[in-house]
Amino acid sequence: MSTDAATVAAQYVQNMTVTTLRDVLIWSLVFNYVILLVWFAALTYAHDWVYRLHSRWFALSRESFDAIHYGGMAVYKIGVLLLNLAPLIAILIAT
């Protein structure tokens, strides 16, 4: 990173306000929930196609496939709640 880029980055970090952080967390929350909803819709409406696609590469039973995706969605949702929603709520309470 050049000196000029480092200076610009440092100035941006110093100029970040609570409002900017709140906006970033809101958009991050929206973006992550859209990903979660697309994942859910793909498994709900195109389950057989997604299963056939994955079964080309991995030998999975339908039960294992469903359990892996269910667990993956649960972990992703917990991550979104802990890393986006909880800090957003804390900022909203604090301001």
N, C-alpha and C positions, 0 to 999 in steps of 0.2 A: 504494500500500500504506500503510495507516495505521500510526501508531507502534506501536499494540498488536499488530497483525499482524506487523510487522517484529520486534518484541521476541520474540514467540512463535516466529517462524521462526528467529531467532538462537539462542534457547534450545534448539530442537530440533536444530539443527546442532551445537551444542556438546555435546549429550547423545548424539549418535550414537556408538555403540560399534562395535567390529570385529564383534561378533556381529550387530548390526543390519545392518551393511553386507553381511555374509556371507549373511544371510537374504534381503535384497533381491536380491542377485546370484543366489541359488539360484532364487527365485521368478521372476525375470526370465528366467533360462535355461529354466526349465520352460515359461513362457508363450511364449517365442519358439520353442521346439521344437514346441510344440503348433501354433502358426501354420504352421510349416514342414511338419509332418505333415499338416495339413488341406490345405495347398496341394498337396502330393504326392498325397494321396488324391483330391482333386478332379481332378487331371490324369490319374491312373491309372484311376479308375473312372468318371469323367464327362468324358473327354477330348473326345468329339464334341460334347457339349452346351456345354462351355466354349469350344470352338473356334467353334461356331456363334454363340455369344453375342458373342465378340470380333470375328468376321468381319462382323457387322452394322455395326460402327463402323470397322474397319480392313481394308484389302485386304491380307491376309496369306496366304501359302501355308502349308500344314501344317508344312513344314520350318522356315519362319521362326518360326511360332508356337511350335513345340517348342523351337527354339534360344533364343528370347527367354525362355521360362519356365525352361528349364534354366539359362541364364545368370543369371536373376534369383534362382533358388533357390540357386545357387552363391554369389552375392554376399551374399545374406541370411545364408547359413550361415557364411560367412567373418566377416561382421559380428558374428554371435552368438558365434562362437568368440573373436574378438579383444576384444569389448566386454563379454562376460559370463563366459565360461569362463576366459580367461587371468587376469583380475583375481581370480576366485574361487580358482583354483589358487594364485596368489601369496599370497592371504590365508590359505589353508589351510596352506601351507608356512611362512609367517611366524608363525603362532600355534601 
